[in-house]
């Protein structure tokens, strides 16, 4: 266990106080939980990356052209909505 001293602006500290009061915890415990959650969060998109290649899309160039395919799908969806 390590001790850390932080200087926090009021706009950060006050929500910690409110959450501590609402949950019956100390401000330190709430701040520690928030920091722990923040540090342990996966990088954006990493939860999805573990599924990359798990399904056969039938497209051999999906990784290189994913933006093209998304654009085509969006175009097709918009055309479909206009025809409805």
mmCIF file as gemmi writes it, N, C-alpha and C atoms, coordinates in Angstrom:
data_model
loop_
_atom_site.group_PDB
_atom_site.id
_atom_site.type_symbol
_atom_site.label_atom_id
_atom_site.label_alt_id
_atom_site.label_comp_id
_atom_site.label_asym_id
_atom_site.label_entity_id
_atom_site.label_seq_id
_atom_site.pdbx_PDB_ins_code
_atom_site.Cartn_x
_atom_site.Cartn_y
_atom_site.Cartn_z
_atom_site.occupancy
_atom_site.B_iso_or_equiv
_atom_site.pdbx_formal_charge
_atom_site.auth_seq_id
_atom_site.auth_asym_id
_atom_site.pdbx_PDB_model_num
ATOM 1 N N . UNK Axp A 1 ? 0.856 -1.176 0 1 0 ? 1 A 1
ATOM 2 C CA . UNK Axp A 1 ? 0 0 0 1 0 ? 1 A 1
ATOM 3 C C . UNK Axp A 1 ? 0.893 1.227 0 1 0 ? 1 A 1
ATOM 4 N N . UNK Axp A 2 ? 0.5 2.226 -0.787 1 0 ? 2 A 1
ATOM 5 C CA . UNK Axp A 2 ? 1.254 3.471 -0.881 1 0 ? 2 A 1
ATOM 6 C C . UNK Axp A 2 ? 0.348 4.641 -0.563 1 0 ? 2 A 1
ATOM 7 N N . UNK Axp A 3 ? 0.928 5.662 0.025 1 0 ? 3 A 1
ATOM 8 C CA . UNK Axp A 3 ? 0.171 6.872 0.323 1 0 ? 3 A 1
ATOM 9 C C . UNK Axp A 3 ? 0.501 7.904 -0.744 1 0 ? 3 A 1
ATOM 10 N N . UNK Axp A 4 ? -0.529 8.641 -1.171 1 0 ? 4 A 1
ATOM 11 C CA . UNK Axp A 4 ? -0.382 9.645 -2.211 1 0 ? 4 A 1
ATOM 12 C C . UNK Axp A 4 ? -1.144 10.887 -1.783 1 0 ? 4 A 1
ATOM 13 N N . UNK Axp A 5 ? -0.491 12.024 -1.874 1 0 ? 5 A 1
ATOM 14 C CA . UNK Axp A 5 ? -1.141 13.288 -1.533 1 0 ? 5 A 1
ATOM 15 C C . UNK Axp A 5 ? -1.395 14.055 -2.819 1 0 ? 5 A 1
ATOM 16 N N . UNK Axp A 6 ? -2.641 14.479 -3.013 1 0 ? 6 A 1
ATOM 17 C CA . UNK Axp A 6 ? -3.025 15.186 -4.227 1 0 ? 6 A 1
ATOM 18 C C . UNK Axp A 6 ? -3.641 16.535 -3.888 1 0 ? 6 A 1
ATOM 19 N N . UNK Axp A 7 ? -3.377 17.521 -4.714 1 0 ? 7 A 1
ATOM 20 C CA . UNK Axp A 7 ? -4.076 18.804 -4.643 1 0 ? 7 A 1
ATOM 21 C C . UNK Axp A 7 ? -5.13 18.787 -5.737 1 0 ? 7 A 1
ATOM 22 N N . UNK Axp A 8 ? -6.4 18.873 -5.327 1 0 ? 8 A 1
ATOM 23 C CA . UNK Axp A 8 ? -7.495 18.797 -6.28 1 0 ? 8 A 1
ATOM 24 C C . UNK Axp A 8 ? -8.255 20.107 -6.324 1 0 ? 8 A 1
ATOM 25 N N . UNK Axp A 9 ? -8.648 20.532 -7.513 1 0 ? 9 A 1
ATOM 26 C CA . UNK Axp A 9 ? -9.514 21.714 -7.589 1 0 ? 9 A 1
ATOM 27 C C . UNK Axp A 9 ? -10.897 21.373 -7.045 1 0 ? 9 A 1
ATOM 28 N N . UNK Axp A 10 ? -11.629 22.389 -6.633 1 0 ? 10 A 1
ATOM 29 C CA . UNK Axp A 10 ? -12.962 22.18 -6.056 1 0 ? 10 A 1
ATOM 30 C C . UNK Axp A 10 ? -13.887 21.397 -6.981 1 0 ? 10 A 1
ATOM 31 N N . UNK Axp A 11 ? -13.783 21.629 -8.31 1 0 ? 11 A 1
ATOM 32 C CA . UNK Axp A 11 ? -14.689 20.954 -9.241 1 0 ? 11 A 1
ATOM 33 C C . UNK Axp A 11 ? -14.417 19.459 -9.331 1 0 ? 11 A 1
ATOM 34 N N . UNK Axp A 12 ? -13.29 19.005 -8.822 1 0 ? 12 A 1
ATOM 35 C CA . UNK Axp A 12 ? -12.998 17.57 -8.752 1 0 ? 12 A 1
ATOM 36 C C . UNK Axp A 12 ? -13.296 17.056 -7.345 1 0 ? 12 A 1
ATOM 37 N N . UNK Axp A 13 ? -12.919 17.844 -6.352 1 0 ? 13 A 1
ATOM 38 C CA . UNK Axp A 13 ? -13.074 17.404 -4.964 1 0 ? 13 A 1
ATOM 39 C C . UNK Axp A 13 ? -14.535 17.307 -4.53 1 0 ? 13 A 1
ATOM 40 N N . UNK Axp A 14 ? -15.342 18.299 -4.89 1 0 ? 14 A 1
ATOM 41 C CA . UNK Axp A 14 ? -16.736 18.321 -4.429 1 0 ? 14 A 1
ATOM 42 C C . UNK Axp A 14 ? -17.547 17.105 -4.898 1 0 ? 14 A 1
ATOM 43 N N . UNK Axp A 15 ? -17.427 16.674 -6.154 1 0 ? 15 A 1
ATOM 44 C CA . UNK Axp A 15 ? -18.137 15.451 -6.54 1 0 ? 15 A 1
ATOM 45 C C . UNK Axp A 15 ? -17.663 14.218 -5.764 1 0 ? 15 A 1
ATOM 46 N N . UNK Axp A 16 ? -16.394 14.196 -5.397 1 0 ? 16 A 1
ATOM 47 C CA . UNK Axp A 16 ? -15.894 13.088 -4.566 1 0 ? 16 A 1
ATOM 48 C C . UNK Axp A 16 ? -16.556 13.111 -3.192 1 0 ? 16 A 1
ATOM 49 N N . UNK Axp A 17 ? -16.684 14.296 -2.626 1 0 ? 17 A 1
ATOM 50 C CA . UNK Axp A 17 ? -17.336 14.448 -1.322 1 0 ? 17 A 1
ATOM 51 C C . UNK Axp A 17 ? -18.792 14 -1.414 1 0 ? 17 A 1
ATOM 52 N N . UNK Axp A 18 ? -19.479 14.434 -2.457 1 0 ? 18 A 1
ATOM 53 C CA . UNK Axp A 18 ? -20.891 14.068 -2.626 1 0 ? 18 A 1
ATOM 54 C C . UNK Axp A 18 ? -21.061 12.56 -2.782 1 0 ? 18 A 1
ATOM 55 N N . UNK Axp A 19 ? -20.187 11.948 -3.572 1 0 ? 19 A 1
ATOM 56 C CA . UNK Axp A 19 ? -20.277 10.503 -3.761 1 0 ? 19 A 1
ATOM 57 C C . UNK Axp A 19 ? -19.951 9.772 -2.464 1 0 ? 19 A 1
ATOM 58 N N . UNK Axp A 20 ? -18.987 10.278 -1.715 1 0 ? 20 A 1
ATOM 59 C CA . UNK Axp A 20 ? -18.624 9.664 -0.429 1 0 ? 20 A 1
ATOM 60 C C . UNK Axp A 20 ? -19.803 9.729 0.535 1 0 ? 20 A 1
ATOM 61 N N . UNK Axp A 21 ? -20.458 10.863 0.59 1 0 ? 21 A 1
ATOM 62 C CA . UNK Axp A 21 ? -21.619 11.014 1.475 1 0 ? 21 A 1
ATOM 63 C C . UNK Axp A 21 ? -22.759 10.102 1.039 1 0 ? 21 A 1
ATOM 64 N N . UNK Axp A 22 ? -22.967 9.996 -0.259 1 0 ? 22 A 1
ATOM 65 C CA . UNK Axp A 22 ? -24.065 9.181 -0.773 1 0 ? 22 A 1
ATOM 66 C C . UNK Axp A 22 ? -23.829 7.696 -0.553 1 0 ? 22 A 1
ATOM 67 N N . UNK Axp A 23 ? -22.573 7.281 -0.553 1 0 ? 23 A 1
ATOM 68 C CA . UNK Axp A 23 ? -22.261 5.853 -0.419 1 0 ? 23 A 1
ATOM 69 C C . UNK Axp A 23 ? -21.795 5.464 0.977 1 0 ? 23 A 1
ATOM 70 N N . UNK Axp A 24 ? -21.623 6.459 1.853 1 0 ? 24 A 1
ATOM 71 C CA . UNK Axp A 24 ? -21.172 6.164 3.207 1 0 ? 24 A 1
ATOM 72 C C . UNK Axp A 24 ? -19.696 5.794 3.279 1 0 ? 24 A 1
ATOM 73 N N . UNK Axp A 25 ? -18.941 6.209 2.291 1 0 ? 25 A 1
ATOM 74 C CA . UNK Axp A 25 ? -17.507 5.945 2.278 1 0 ? 25 A 1
ATOM 75 C C . UNK Axp A 25 ? -16.75 7.228 2.604 1 0 ? 25 A 1
ATOM 76 N N . UNK Axp A 26 ? -15.457 7.084 2.816 1 0 ? 26 A 1
ATOM 77 C CA . UNK Axp A 26 ? -14.62 8.266 2.982 1 0 ? 26 A 1
ATOM 78 C C . UNK Axp A 26 ? -14.279 8.822 1.606 1 0 ? 26 A 1
ATOM 79 N N . UNK Axp A 27 ? -13.92 10.096 1.576 1 0 ? 27 A 1
ATOM 80 C CA . UNK Axp A 27 ? -13.509 10.722 0.327 1 0 ? 27 A 1
ATOM 81 C C . UNK Axp A 27 ? -12.284 9.99 -0.233 1 0 ? 27 A 1
ATOM 82 N N . UNK Axp A 28 ? -11.391 9.589 0.648 1 0 ? 28 A 1
ATOM 83 C CA . UNK Axp A 28 ? -10.186 8.881 0.226 1 0 ? 28 A 1
ATOM 84 C C . UNK Axp A 28 ? -10.521 7.554 -0.448 1 0 ? 28 A 1
ATOM 85 N N . UNK Axp A 29 ? -11.499 6.838 0.106 1 0 ? 29 A 1
ATOM 86 C CA . UNK Axp A 29 ? -11.891 5.545 -0.474 1 0 ? 29 A 1
ATOM 87 C C . UNK Axp A 29 ? -12.516 5.741 -1.853 1 0 ? 29 A 1
ATOM 88 N N . UNK Axp A 30 ? -13.351 6.755 -1.988 1 0 ? 30 A 1
ATOM 89 C CA . UNK Axp A 30 ? -13.986 7.034 -3.277 1 0 ? 30 A 1
ATOM 90 C C . UNK Axp A 30 ? -12.924 7.433 -4.302 1 0 ? 30 A 1
ATOM 91 N N . UNK Axp A 31 ? -12.001 8.305 -3.908 1 0 ? 31 A 1
ATOM 92 C CA . UNK Axp A 31 ? -10.935 8.736 -4.81 1 0 ? 31 A 1
ATOM 93 C C . UNK Axp A 31 ? -10.066 7.552 -5.215 1 0 ? 31 A 1
ATOM 94 N N . UNK Axp A 32 ? -9.765 6.695 -4.268 1 0 ? 32 A 1
ATOM 95 C CA . UNK Axp A 32 ? -8.958 5.504 -4.562 1 0 ? 32 A 1
ATOM 96 C C . UNK Axp A 32 ? -9.676 4.587 -5.544 1 0 ? 32 A 1
ATOM 97 N N . UNK Axp A 33 ? -10.973 4.392 -5.325 1 0 ? 33 A 1
ATOM 98 C CA . UNK Axp A 33 ? -11.765 3.559 -6.25 1 0 ? 33 A 1
ATOM 99 C C . UNK Axp A 33 ? -11.788 4.16 -7.652 1 0 ? 33 A 1
ATOM 100 N N . UNK Axp A 34 ? -11.97 5.482 -7.728 1 0 ? 34 A 1
ATOM 101 C CA . UNK Axp A 34 ? -11.994 6.15 -9.034 1 0 ? 34 A 1
ATOM 102 C C . UNK Axp A 34 ? -10.659 6.008 -9.756 1 0 ? 34 A 1
ATOM 103 N N . UNK Axp A 35 ? -9.57 6.205 -9.033 1 0 ? 35 A 1
ATOM 104 C CA . UNK Axp A 35 ? -8.25 6.062 -9.645 1 0 ? 35 A 1
ATOM 105 C C . UNK Axp A 35 ? -7.998 4.627 -10.081 1 0 ? 35 A 1
ATOM 106 N N . UNK Axp A 36 ? -8.383 3.683 -9.25 1 0 ? 36 A 1
ATOM 107 C CA . UNK Axp A 36 ? -8.197 2.268 -9.579 1 0 ? 36 A 1
ATOM 108 C C . UNK Axp A 36 ? -8.973 1.91 -10.84 1 0 ? 36 A 1
ATOM 109 N N . UNK Axp A 37 ? -10.24 2.337 -10.903 1 0 ? 37 A 1
ATOM 110 C CA . UNK Axp A 37 ? -11.065 2.072 -12.092 1 0 ? 37 A 1
ATOM 111 C C . UNK Axp A 37 ? -10.439 2.694 -13.335 1 0 ? 37 A 1
ATOM 112 N N . UNK Axp A 38 ? -9.957 3.918 -13.195 1 0 ? 38 A 1
ATOM 113 C CA . UNK Axp A 38 ? -9.374 4.626 -14.333 1 0 ? 38 A 1
ATOM 114 C C . UNK Axp A 38 ? -8.119 3.922 -14.844 1 0 ? 38 A 1
ATOM 115 N N . UNK Axp A 39 ? -7.278 3.492 -13.952 1 0 ? 39 A 1
ATOM 116 C CA . UNK Axp A 39 ? -6.027 2.843 -14.344 1 0 ? 39 A 1
ATOM 117 C C . UNK Axp A 39 ? -6.279 1.45 -14.914 1 0 ? 39 A 1
ATOM 118 N N . UNK Axp A 40 ? -7.288 0.766 -14.412 1 0 ? 40 A 1
ATOM 119 C CA . UNK Axp A 40 ? -7.549 -0.602 -14.847 1 0 ? 40 A 1
ATOM 120 C C . UNK Axp A 40 ? -8.42 -0.681 -16.087 1 0 ? 40 A 1
ATOM 121 N N . UNK Axp A 41 ? -8.995 0.431 -16.507 1 0 ? 41 A 1
ATOM 122 C CA . UNK Axp A 41 ? -9.838 0.402 -17.704 1 0 ? 41 A 1
ATOM 123 C C . UNK Axp A 41 ? -8.991 0.051 -18.913 1 0 ? 41 A 1
ATOM 124 N N . UNK Axp A 42 ? -9.59 -0.704 -19.78 1 0 ? 42 A 1
ATOM 125 C CA . UNK Axp A 42 ? -8.914 -1.073 -21.006 1 0 ? 42 A 1
ATOM 126 C C . UNK Axp A 42 ? -8.878 0.124 -21.952 1 0 ? 42 A 1
ATOM 127 N N . UNK Axp A 43 ? -7.938 0.119 -22.839 1 0 ? 43 A 1
ATOM 128 C CA . UNK Axp A 43 ? -7.861 1.191 -23.821 1 0 ? 43 A 1
ATOM 129 C C . UNK Axp A 43 ? -9.089 1.147 -24.719 1 0 ? 43 A 1
ATOM 130 N N . UNK Axp A 44 ? -9.501 2.304 -25.253 1 0 ? 44 A 1
ATOM 131 C CA . UNK Axp A 44 ? -10.691 2.328 -26.101 1 0 ? 44 A 1
ATOM 132 C C . UNK Axp A 44 ? -10.6 1.323 -27.248 1 0 ? 44 A 1
ATOM 133 N N . UNK Axp A 45 ? -11.639 0.535 -27.39 1 0 ? 45 A 1
ATOM 134 C CA . UNK Axp A 45 ? -11.69 -0.443 -28.464 1 0 ? 45 A 1
ATOM 135 C C . UNK Axp A 45 ? -11.046 -1.773 -28.162 1 0 ? 45 A 1
ATOM 136 N N . UNK Axp A 46 ? -10.328 -1.871 -27.035 1 0 ? 46 A 1
ATOM 137 C CA . UNK Axp A 46 ? -9.607 -3.112 -26.766 1 0 ? 46 A 1
ATOM 138 C C . UNK Axp A 46 ? -10.546 -4.276 -26.45 1 0 ? 46 A 1
ATOM 139 N N . UNK Axp A 47 ? -11.713 -3.979 -25.917 1 0 ? 47 A 1
ATOM 140 C CA . UNK Axp A 47 ? -12.672 -5.059 -25.659 1 0 ? 47 A 1
ATOM 141 C C . UNK Axp A 47 ? -13.164 -5.664 -26.966 1 0 ? 47 A 1
ATOM 142 N N . UNK Axp A 48 ? -13.286 -4.827 -27.971 1 0 ? 48 A 1
ATOM 143 C CA . UNK Axp A 48 ? -13.727 -5.322 -29.269 1 0 ? 48 A 1
ATOM 144 C C . UNK Axp A 48 ? -12.602 -6.031 -30.016 1 0 ? 48 A 1
ATOM 145 N N . UNK Axp A 49 ? -11.368 -5.545 -29.834 1 0 ? 49 A 1
ATOM 146 C CA . UNK Axp A 49 ? -10.242 -6.13 -30.567 1 0 ? 49 A 1
ATOM 147 C C . UNK Axp A 49 ? -10.056 -7.609 -30.275 1 0 ? 49 A 1
ATOM 148 N N . UNK Axp A 50 ? -10.399 -8.038 -29.076 1 0 ? 50 A 1
ATOM 149 C CA . UNK Axp A 50 ? -10.201 -9.459 -28.757 1 0 ? 50 A 1
ATOM 150 C C . UNK Axp A 50 ? -11.092 -10.356 -29.613 1 0 ? 50 A 1
ATOM 151 N N . UNK Axp A 51 ? -12.14 -9.77 -30.213 1 0 ? 51 A 1
ATOM 152 C CA . UNK Axp A 51 ? -13.031 -10.533 -31.079 1 0 ? 51 A 1
ATOM 153 C C . UNK Axp A 51 ? -12.622 -10.454 -32.542 1 0 ? 51 A 1
ATOM 154 N N . UNK Axp A 52 ? -11.62 -9.644 -32.84 1 0 ? 52 A 1
ATOM 155 C CA . UNK Axp A 52 ? -11.185 -9.499 -34.231 1 0 ? 52 A 1
ATOM 156 C C . UNK Axp A 52 ? -10.766 -10.858 -34.779 1 0 ? 52 A 1
ATOM 157 N N . UNK Axp A 53 ? -11.306 -11.197 -35.92 1 0 ? 53 A 1
ATOM 158 C CA . UNK Axp A 53 ? -10.975 -12.471 -36.552 1 0 ? 53 A 1
ATOM 159 C C . UNK Axp A 53 ? -11.765 -13.649 -36.021 1 0 ? 53 A 1
ATOM 160 N N . UNK Axp A 54 ? -12.63 -13.422 -35.049 1 0 ? 54 A 1
ATOM 161 C CA . UNK Axp A 54 ? -13.388 -14.52 -34.456 1 0 ? 54 A 1
ATOM 162 C C . UNK Axp A 54 ? -14.525 -14.987 -35.362 1 0 ? 54 A 1
ATOM 163 N N . UNK Axp A 55 ? -14.996 -14.09 -36.216 1 0 ? 55 A 1
ATOM 164 C CA . UNK Axp A 55 ? -16.095 -14.418 -37.111 1 0 ? 55 A 1
ATOM 165 C C . UNK Axp A 55 ? -15.626 -14.309 -38.559 1 0 ? 55 A 1
ATOM 166 N N . UNK Axp A 56 ? -16.084 -15.191 -39.388 1 0 ? 56 A 1
ATOM 167 C CA . UNK Axp A 56 ? -15.733 -15.165 -40.799 1 0 ? 56 A 1
ATOM 168 C C . UNK Axp A 56 ? -16.683 -14.228 -41.525 1 0 ? 56 A 1
ATOM 169 N N . UNK Axp A 57 ? -16.176 -13.099 -41.979 1 0 ? 57 A 1
ATOM 170 C CA . UNK Axp A 57 ? -17.001 -12.124 -42.677 1 0 ? 57 A 1
ATOM 171 C C . UNK Axp A 57 ? -17.064 -12.408 -44.174 1 0 ? 57 A 1
ATOM 172 N N . UNK Axp A 58 ? -16.152 -13.241 -44.644 1 0 ? 58 A 1
ATOM 173 C CA . UNK Axp A 58 ? -16.076 -13.496 -46.071 1 0 ? 58 A 1
ATOM 174 C C . UNK Axp A 58 ? -15.328 -12.404 -46.815 1 0 ? 58 A 1
ATOM 175 N N . UNK Axp A 59 ? -14.805 -11.443 -46.084 1 0 ? 59 A 1
ATOM 176 C CA . UNK Axp A 59 ? -14.072 -10.333 -46.685 1 0 ? 59 A 1
ATOM 177 C C . UNK Axp A 59 ? -12.602 -10.439 -46.278 1 0 ? 59 A 1
ATOM 178 N N . UNK Axp A 60 ? -11.746 -10.65 -47.24 1 0 ? 60 A 1
ATOM 179 C CA . UNK Axp A 60 ? -10.327 -10.837 -46.916 1 0 ? 60 A 1
ATOM 180 C C . UNK Axp A 60 ? -9.608 -9.526 -46.628 1 0 ? 60 A 1
ATOM 181 N N . UNK Axp A 61 ? -10.201 -8.39 -47.014 1 0 ? 61 A 1
ATOM 182 C CA . UNK Axp A 61 ? -9.546 -7.093 -46.824 1 0 ? 61 A 1
ATOM 183 C C . UNK Axp A 61 ? -10.28 -6.212 -45.805 1 0 ? 61 A 1
ATOM 184 N N . UNK Axp A 62 ? -11.032 -6.822 -44.914 1 0 ? 62 A 1
ATOM 185 C CA . UNK Axp A 62 ? -11.845 -6.073 -43.962 1 0 ? 62 A 1
ATOM 186 C C . UNK Axp A 62 ? -10.994 -5.166 -43.075 1 0 ? 62 A 1
ATOM 187 N N . UNK Axp A 63 ? -9.852 -5.647 -42.622 1 0 ? 63 A 1
ATOM 188 C CA . UNK Axp A 63 ? -9.018 -4.835 -41.739 1 0 ? 63 A 1
ATOM 189 C C . UNK Axp A 63 ? -8.528 -3.581 -42.443 1 0 ? 63 A 1
ATOM 190 N N . UNK Axp A 64 ? -8.172 -3.695 -43.7 1 0 ? 64 A 1
ATOM 191 C CA . UNK Axp A 64 ? -7.636 -2.557 -44.444 1 0 ? 64 A 1
ATOM 192 C C . UNK Axp A 64 ? -8.731 -1.616 -44.939 1 0 ? 64 A 1
ATOM 193 N N . UNK Axp A 65 ? -9.915 -2.145 -45.221 1 0 ? 65 A 1
ATOM 194 C CA . UNK Axp A 65 ? -10.971 -1.342 -45.84 1 0 ? 65 A 1
ATOM 195 C C . UNK Axp A 65 ? -12.214 -1.186 -44.968 1 0 ? 65 A 1
ATOM 196 N N . UNK Axp A 66 ? -12.05 -1.326 -43.649 1 0 ? 66 A 1
ATOM 197 C CA . UNK Axp A 66 ? -13.239 -1.289 -42.789 1 0 ? 66 A 1
ATOM 198 C C . UNK Axp A 66 ? -14.014 0.021 -42.925 1 0 ? 66 A 1
ATOM 199 N N . UNK Axp A 67 ? -13.324 1.146 -43.114 1 0 ? 67 A 1
ATOM 200 C CA . UNK Axp A 67 ? -14.029 2.423 -43.287 1 0 ? 67 A 1
ATOM 201 C C . UNK Axp A 67 ? -14.871 2.413 -44.568 1 0 ? 67 A 1
ATOM 202 N N . UNK Axp A 68 ? -14.312 1.824 -45.622 1 0 ? 68 A 1
ATOM 203 C CA . UNK Axp A 68 ? -15.072 1.728 -46.881 1 0 ? 68 A 1
ATOM 204 C C . UNK Axp A 68 ? -16.345 0.922 -46.684 1 0 ? 68 A 1
ATOM 205 N N . UNK Axp A 69 ? -16.22 -0.218 -46.009 1 0 ? 69 A 1
ATOM 206 C CA . UNK Axp A 69 ? -17.382 -1.08 -45.784 1 0 ? 69 A 1
ATOM 207 C C . UNK Axp A 69 ? -18.419 -0.41 -44.883 1 0 ? 69 A 1
ATOM 208 N N . UNK Axp A 70 ? -17.946 0.31 -43.852 1 0 ? 70 A 1
ATOM 209 C CA . UNK Axp A 70 ? -18.887 1.029 -42.989 1 0 ? 70 A 1
ATOM 210 C C . UNK Axp A 70 ? -19.612 2.113 -43.778 1 0 ? 70 A 1
ATOM 211 N N . UNK Axp A 71 ? -18.873 2.823 -44.635 1 0 ? 71 A 1
ATOM 212 C CA . UNK Axp A 71 ? -19.489 3.86 -45.459 1 0 ? 71 A 1
ATOM 213 C C . UNK Axp A 71 ? -20.529 3.282 -46.402 1 0 ? 71 A 1
ATOM 214 N N . UNK Axp A 72 ? -20.203 2.146 -47.011 1 0 ? 72 A 1
ATOM 215 C CA . UNK Axp A 72 ? -21.158 1.497 -47.919 1 0 ? 72 A 1
ATOM 216 C C . UNK Axp A 72 ? -22.409 1.063 -47.169 1 0 ? 72 A 1
ATOM 217 N N . UNK Axp A 73 ? -22.216 0.518 -45.977 1 0 ? 73 A 1
ATOM 218 C CA . UNK Axp A 73 ? -23.366 0.074 -45.185 1 0 ? 73 A 1
ATOM 219 C C . UNK Axp A 73 ? -24.244 1.257 -44.797 1 0 ? 73 A 1
ATOM 220 N N . UNK Axp A 74 ? -23.62 2.374 -44.42 1 0 ? 74 A 1
ATOM 221 C CA . UNK Axp A 74 ? -24.383 3.566 -44.064 1 0 ? 74 A 1
ATOM 222 C C . UNK Axp A 74 ? -25.135 4.106 -45.274 1 0 ? 74 A 1
ATOM 223 N N . UNK Axp A 75 ? -24.47 4.147 -46.428 1 0 ? 75 A 1
ATOM 224 C CA . UNK Axp A 75 ? -25.125 4.603 -47.66 1 0 ? 75 A 1
ATOM 225 C C . UNK Axp A 75 ? -26.343 3.732 -47.97 1 0 ? 75 A 1
ATOM 226 N N . UNK Axp A 76 ? -26.159 2.414 -47.881 1 0 ? 76 A 1
ATOM 227 C CA . UNK Axp A 76 ? -27.266 1.497 -48.16 1 0 ? 76 A 1
ATOM 228 C C . UNK Axp A 76 ? -28.418 1.689 -47.175 1 0 ? 76 A 1
ATOM 229 N N . UNK Axp A 77 ? -28.073 1.922 -45.902 1 0 ? 77 A 1
ATOM 230 C CA . UNK Axp A 77 ? -29.111 2.133 -44.884 1 0 ? 77 A 1
ATOM 231 C C . UNK Axp A 77 ? -29.878 3.417 -45.149 1 0 ? 77 A 1
ATOM 232 N N . UNK Axp A 78 ? -29.175 4.482 -45.522 1 0 ? 78 A 1
ATOM 233 C CA . UNK Axp A 78 ? -29.851 5.741 -45.819 1 0 ? 78 A 1
ATOM 234 C C . UNK Axp A 78 ? -30.736 5.632 -47.032 1 0 ? 78 A 1
ATOM 235 N N . UNK Axp A 79 ? -30.273 4.926 -48.058 1 0 ? 79 A 1
ATOM 236 C CA . UNK Axp A 79 ? -31.091 4.716 -49.261 1 0 ? 79 A 1
ATOM 237 C C . UNK Axp A 79 ? -32.342 3.919 -48.918 1 0 ? 79 A 1
ATOM 238 N N . UNK Axp A 80 ? -32.176 2.93 -48.044 1 0 ? 80 A 1
ATOM 239 C CA . UNK Axp A 80 ? -33.304 2.099 -47.646 1 0 ? 80 A 1
ATOM 240 C C . UNK Axp A 80 ? -34.348 2.935 -46.918 1 0 ? 80 A 1
ATOM 241 N N . UNK Axp A 81 ? -33.889 3.846 -46.037 1 0 ? 81 A 1
ATOM 242 C CA . UNK Axp A 81 ? -34.805 4.694 -45.298 1 0 ? 81 A 1
ATOM 243 C C . UNK Axp A 81 ? -35.532 5.66 -46.215 1 0 ? 81 A 1
ATOM 244 N N . UNK Axp A 82 ? -34.856 6.137 -47.268 1 0 ? 82 A 1
ATOM 245 C CA . UNK Axp A 82 ? -35.479 7.063 -48.207 1 0 ? 82 A 1
ATOM 246 C C . UNK Axp A 82 ? -36.545 6.356 -49.031 1 0 ? 82 A 1
ATOM 247 N N . UNK Axp A 83 ? -36.383 5.08 -49.272 1 0 ? 83 A 1
ATOM 248 C CA . UNK Axp A 83 ? -37.343 4.311 -50.063 1 0 ? 83 A 1
ATOM 249 C C . UNK Axp A 83 ? -38.545 3.858 -49.252 1 0 ? 83 A 1
ATOM 250 N N . UNK Axp A 84 ? -38.467 3.971 -47.947 1 0 ? 84 A 1
ATOM 251 C CA . UNK Axp A 84 ? -39.586 3.519 -47.095 1 0 ? 84 A 1
ATOM 252 C C . UNK Axp A 84 ? -40.702 4.509 -47.048 1 0 ? 84 A 1
